[in-house]
């Protein structure tokens, strides 16, 4: 799984760095009558100092934000701008792995 995570990190964001596995989770989200997702997600963290070079065929938009700003957005009216899986993922990251995330600074 880690090999695939490195490959996708390079393909999607144009960077490579050491990764640390955190957890797996499964989710299901219904978007409308015709669209739904059901996926098993593996979550890794890592720190990279290289410039991000997003692949525009893979990434529509991206931005850098602090953990404090992200927490504020996810607890306010802006939370709906994030995908359902990201909200689930970040809640668990912040609850169970906060020290590891903060150590990456």
C-alpha positions as CSV (number, residue, x, y, z in Angstrom):
1,X,0.0,0.0,0.0
2,X,2.8,2.4,0.8
3,X,4.3,1.9,-2.7
4,X,0.9,2.9,-4.2
5,X,0.7,5.9,-1.9
6,X,4.1,7.1,-3.0
7,X,3.2,6.6,-6.7
8,X,-0.1,8.6,-6.3
9,X,1.7,11.3,-4.4
10,X,4.1,11.8,-7.2
11,X,1.5,11.4,-9.9
12,X,-1.0,13.8,-8.4
13,X,1.1,16.4,-6.5
14,X,4.5,16.0,-8.1
15,X,6.3,15.4,-4.8
16,X,7.8,12.5,-2.9
17,X,8.6,12.2,0.8
18,X,8.7,9.6,3.5
19,X,5.2,8.5,4.5
20,X,3.8,7.1,7.7
21,X,0.6,5.0,7.7
22,X,-2.0,6.2,10.2
23,X,-5.2,4.1,9.6
24,X,-7.8,2.8,7.2
25,X,-11.4,3.6,7.1
26,X,-14.5,2.8,5.0
27,X,-17.2,5.3,4.1
28,X,-20.3,5.7,2.0
29,X,-21.7,9.0,0.8
30,X,-24.8,9.6,-1.3
31,X,-24.5,12.8,-3.3
32,X,-27.8,12.7,-5.2
33,X,-30.2,10.1,-6.6
34,X,-27.6,9.1,-9.2
35,X,-24.2,9.5,-7.5
36,X,-22.7,7.8,-4.5
37,X,-19.3,6.6,-3.3
38,X,-18.3,3.7,-1.2
39,X,-14.6,3.4,-0.6
40,X,-11.9,2.0,1.6
41,X,-9.3,4.7,2.3
42,X,-5.8,4.4,3.6
43,X,-4.5,7.5,5.4
44,X,-0.8,8.4,5.4
45,X,1.1,11.5,6.6
46,X,4.4,12.9,5.6
47,X,6.4,16.1,5.4
48,X,7.8,17.5,2.2
49,X,9.7,20.7,1.6
50,X,9.6,20.5,-2.2
51,X,7.3,22.7,-4.2
52,X,4.0,21.1,-5.0
53,X,3.4,20.7,-8.7
54,X,-0.2,19.5,-9.0
55,X,-1.2,17.4,-12.1
56,X,-4.1,19.4,-13.5
57,X,-5.7,16.2,-14.9
58,X,-5.8,14.8,-11.4
59,X,-6.2,17.9,-9.2
60,X,-8.8,20.5,-9.8
61,X,-7.7,22.9,-7.0
62,X,-5.5,22.9,-3.9
63,X,-4.2,25.2,-1.3
64,X,-2.0,25.2,1.8
65,X,-3.7,26.0,5.1
66,X,-2.7,25.7,8.8
67,X,-4.3,23.1,11.0
68,X,-5.9,25.9,13.1
69,X,-7.5,27.4,10.0
70,X,-8.7,24.0,8.8
71,X,-10.2,23.2,12.2
72,X,-12.1,26.6,12.0
73,X,-13.4,25.9,8.5
74,X,-14.5,22.3,9.4
75,X,-16.4,23.5,12.4
76,X,-18.2,26.3,10.7
77,X,-20.6,26.9,7.8
78,X,-17.7,26.3,5.3
79,X,-17.6,22.6,6.2
80,X,-19.8,21.6,3.3
81,X,-17.1,22.7,0.9
82,X,-15.1,19.7,1.9
83,X,-15.8,16.2,0.6
84,X,-17.6,13.8,3.0
85,X,-14.6,11.5,3.2
86,X,-12.2,14.3,4.1
87,X,-14.4,15.5,6.9
88,X,-14.5,11.9,8.3
89,X,-10.8,11.5,7.8
90,X,-9.7,14.8,9.3
91,X,-11.9,14.3,12.4
92,X,-10.1,11.0,13.2
93,X,-6.7,12.4,12.3
94,X,-7.2,15.3,14.7
95,X,-8.7,13.2,17.4
96,X,-6.2,10.2,17.3
97,X,-3.1,11.5,15.6
98,X,-2.8,15.2,16.5
99,X,0.7,14.9,18.0
100,X,2.0,13.2,14.9
101,X,0.5,15.9,12.7
102,X,1.8,18.8,14.8
103,X,5.3,17.2,14.9
104,X,5.5,17.6,11.1
105,X,5.7,21.4,11.3
